[in-house]
């Protein structure tokens, strides 16, 4: 079976996009700073393509019904590369510097999760201790009332 012309358009568009998008596009080449730190750019990449076409009907004057119908089509694609952060590797450690402050909210949440869990456990422990103390005071008060009633005869 003969390949349809739209397949050639789609193949060409996909091959060109594949050539544009590679790992080095997302994680850029490292740059060394004068103090010896390595700065690695991190980007967000989005891409898409579209292809379409149409076969036109044969005119009545052609007479040959087996003749190939004319085809018209087109394809296109695009790539969007947006820098989102820089990874800084230095003697002091590794640090992620975000360009958009909203991007790293999940990182902050993960970083602060152990402290939050500790605080919650501390609050629960304090609440439990207060409840035990209140219960103990209530029991002592009830015992005091019972002993008074024995002497009030």
SULCOR-V252138 format. One line per field, one symbol per residue. phi: phi as a letter, one per 20 degrees, with the letter a starting at -180 (. if undefined). burial: I if it has 9 or more other ideal C-beta (glycine too) atoms within 8 Angstrom, else O. A space follows every 10 residues. Layout:
phi: ???
burial: ???
This chain:
phi: .fffgfffff fffffffffe dbgffedfff ceegenfddd fccddcbabb baabeeffef ffmefeffff ccaababbcc dcfdaceddc fepdcddeed fffeffffff feggfffgff ffffffffff ffffffffff ffffffffff eef
burial: OOOOIIOOII OIIIOIIOOI IOOOIIOIOO OOOOOOIIII IIIOIOIOIO IOIOOOOOOO OOOOOOOOOO IOIOIOIOIO OOIIIIIIII OOOOOIOIOO OOIIOOOOOO OOOOOOOOOO OOOOOOOOOO OOOOOOOOOO OOOOOOOOOO OOO
